[in-house]
Amino acid sequence: MNLEDIIAKGAVIIDVRTKEEFDAGHIHGSFNIPLDELGKNLNWLAVDVPTVVCCASGSRSETAKFILQANGFKEVYNGGAWDDLGSLKGIGSCKVK
């Protein structure tokens, strides 16, 4: 299954960039939890819901993927760069200028 299908079926998208980066542009409907705050915010995320993490390049989202998996999340995907992920069919992104 590819990321388009996973997201179309209701996956949560978590953007682990800083608030400033997120505010400059992000995927519609994504949640911003900066990587350094992820561990403190696990309690409001559902471990059984597919989760796609993204950032600026894929590096921080790979770290976030491992953090989530280590905390019992069943289905976690590294979506890589948010703007690449946002260009997939059916997924919109917005950039603030």
N, C-alpha and C positions, 0 to 999 in steps of 0.2 A: 504494500500500500504506500502511495506517495504522500507528501505533505499536503497537497491540495485536498486529497480525499480525507486525510486525518482531520484537517481543519474544517472541512465541509460537514463532517460528522459531529462537530461540536467541541473540538479540542480548545483548551484555554491557551492563549498566547501570552507569555510573560516576557517582557522586554527588560533585560537586566542592565541596561545602560543607566547612566546618571540621570537625575531628574532634568538637568539642563539639556542633555542630549535628547531625551524623550520629548521634551517640550518643543524642541526645534523640528521635530518630525517623528512620526510613529505610525504603526499599523492601526487602522480603525478597530476599536474593540479590544485592543491589547491592554494589559495591565503593566504598570511600571513598578518593578521591585528591583532597585539597584542591587547588584551582586553582593555588595558589602552589607546589605540589609536582608538578604534572602533567608538566612538562618533564623532571623527573628520573626519572620512572617509566614512560617510554614503552617501555623495553626489554622489559618483561614483558607488554605488550599486543600482541595480534595485529592487524596492519594490515588483514587480509582478513576479519575477523569484524565483522559489523554492530555498531555501538556507539551506545548512547543515553546522552547526558549529561544530568544534571539538577542542580538546585541549589534555592535557596529561591524564586526568582522567574522564572528563565530568563535572567537577565543573565550570571551567571558561566558558565552552561552554554553560552551562545552564544560566549563567549570561548574556552571549552574546545573547542568544535566547530571553531573556526578553527585552534587550535593543533594538534589532531589531524589535520585536513585538510592543514595545512602540512607535517606530518611523514609524509605518505603514507598515512594511513588512508583507505580507499576509500569506506566507507559509514558516515557519522556523522550522527546526528540530535540536534537539541536537543529534549529531552523536557520542558523548562520546569521548573515547580515540582514538586518530588518528591512532594508530597502529592496534587497533581492527577494526576500520572502513576501514582501508587500506587492511585488509585481506578478505573483502567481495568479492564475485565473481565479476570479471570484474573491480575491483578497485585496482590499484597498489600503493605500497608505496616504498620509497627508504630510506635507512639508510646510512648515511655517516660514514665511519669508519676512 
